[in-house]
Amino acid sequence: MEKTKEEIIVEIFRQFTPANKRNFMKMLGVAVNAEHNMRTSMENEQAAKVFANRQEFEE
């Protein structure tokens, strides 16, 4: 039977030592934060452009 990616990841994760698990979770947290920050930054940039366009239109 073919294993899913999730099942393979869980199997590998179970072999980690507690310290490895902590470091792995920190890395995941950093990756998730970076992705979130990038998305937020892009959304803010888009909002700034819309606002600037609106200001020009009203003048």
N, C-alpha and C positions, 0 to 999 in steps of 0.2 A: 504493500500500500504506500502510495506517495505521501510524504509528509508536507504539511504546509510550512511556509516560512515561519509563522508564529510558533509552531510546534518545535521546529529546529532551534529557534532562538531561546525558547523556554528550556529545552534540554541543555544547551550550552550554559545558560544562566544558572541552572541548578548545580553545575560543576564549579562555579566560582566560589572562592573563599569569601567570608563576610567582608573583608577589606576590599576585595575586587568588586563585590556587589555595590558597596558604597561609592567607589570611584566610578563605576559604570553608571550608576544612577545620577551622580553629579554631572558626568559628561552628557547624559541624556538631557538633564535639566538645562545645561548650558546651551545645547543645540536647540532645544525648544524655545528658550529665551531669545536666542539670536534670531530665530525664524520669526518669532512674535515681534521683536523690535524692528526687524526689517519690514514686515508687513505694516506695522504702525507708522513707521517712517514714510513709507510709500503713500499711505492713506493721508498722512499729514501734508505731504508734498502736494497731493492732488487737491486737498481742501484749500491749501494756500493759493494754488493756481485759480481755482474757482472763485475764491474771495477777491483775488487781484483782478480777475476779469470783470467781476461784478462792480468793483470800485471804478474801473475804467468806464464801464457802461453808464454808471450813474453820473459821472462828471460831465 
